[in-house]
């Protein structure tokens, strides 16, 4: 009985494959409609790659016809389901521009933007695609604020924003790690300005102080400039002191407080020397 069952299953699969191959190779007016019918059936079964191959053959034949809208949606979504997000984003964008009155317009526009989200790389890599995805998702939210997809779109934007935060934070911290303290201070300044509500703000403020402290402690006393001699070390010590005060004011119970207090003690001791001199 089991043997007969497997034989029947194998026969059905082979027959189905044969019909599919036959449809792919078919030509003529009748073949176009048959490919649409079979492609839609395969799509509903979740066989998106096979459906896609059939759709690709007939898309040009349906331009301007009543069923073109349905075909183009299925064709676009088959790419999305196949995880070919470059093409799905492009095809959904084309769909939205070609059928601005479609009942699928909101969904297609969202999936175009979500395709861009899916292309966003890990935060350690270049974030150009992440920024493009944020723009597309934000544009979708602006146009369709009450859409059923608006909530998901907002969550995706938040996720991508945090990826940009981690990228900016990691760059600034890397400067600290390699002892490029001027670049680290500038980068953390930019980070604090660009991401004021970041969950990484406490860490950023600490490492900004750490960089400013090390920069000051290792500075030469004076620097010649066009405006005369600048008391470089004293100026940097004062800047580090300001950063320490900003940190303590924001995070009085910080996990970094012991380290901050130690730096403040060193800074104050150094600044006392300047008071004595003056």
C-alpha positions, 0 to 999 in steps of 0.5 A, a space after each residue: 500500500 505504501 509503495 503504491 502511494 509513493 508511486 502515485 505521488 511520484 507520478 503526480 510530481 512528474 506530471 506537474 513538472 511536465 505541465 510546467 515545462 510545457 507551459 514555459 515552452 508554449 507559445 501563441 495567444 492561448 499560451 499567454 492566458 495559460 501561463 497566467 493561470 498556472 502562474 497564479 496557481 503556483 503563486 497561491 501554492 507558495 511556489 514563487 520562483 516557478 510563478 515568477 518565471 511564468 509571469 516574466 514571460 507574459 508581463 509585456 503581453 498584458 500591458 494596457 490590458 485589464 488584468 495587467 494590474 493584478 499580474 504586475 502585483 503578483 509579479 512584484 510580490 513574487 520577487 519579494 517572497 523570493 527575497 530578491 529585494 533589489 528587484 521587488 523594490 523596483 517593481 513595487 515602485 513601478 506598480 505604484 506609479 503605474 496604478 495610482 488608483 489601485 486598491 493595492 497601492 498602499 501595500 505596494 508602496 509599503 513593500 517597496 519601502 520594506 524592500 529597501 529596509 531588507 537591503 540595509 546592511 549590518 551597522 559596521 558597513 556603509 550605511 547609504 542603503 540604510 539612509 535610503 530605506 529610512 527616507 522611503 519608509 518615512 515618506 510612506 508614513 507621511 503619505 499614509 499615516 493611518 495605514 495598517 502598515 504605518 505602525 510597522 513602518 515606524 518600528 522599521 524606521 526606529 530600528 534603522 535609526 538605531 543602526 545609524 546611531 551604533 555606526 556613529 558611536 562605533 566610529 567615535 569609540 574607535 578613534 578613542 581606541 586608537 588614541 586619535 583623541 581630537 577626532 574622537 571628541 569631535 565625533 562624540 560631539 556630533 553624535 550627541 548633537 545628532 542623537 540627543 535621545 540615544 540609549 548610547 548617550 551615557 556611553 558617548 558622553 563618558 568616552 567623549 570626556 575620556 578622550 578630552 581628558 587624555 587629550 588634555 593630559 598629554 597636551 603641550 603647554 602652548 601652541 603658536 598661532 596667527 593670533 599669538 601663543 595659545 595656552 593649549 593644555 589649559 584650554 583643553 583641561 577646561 574643556 575636559 572639566 566642562 565635559 565632566 560637569 555635563 556628564 555628572 549633571 546628566 548621570 549622577 548615578 552612572 556606572 562610570 562615576 568612579 572613573 569620572 571622579 578620578 579624571 576630575 581629580 586629575 584635571 583639578 590638580 592640573 588646573 591648580 598649577 595654572 592658578 598658582 602661576 597666575 
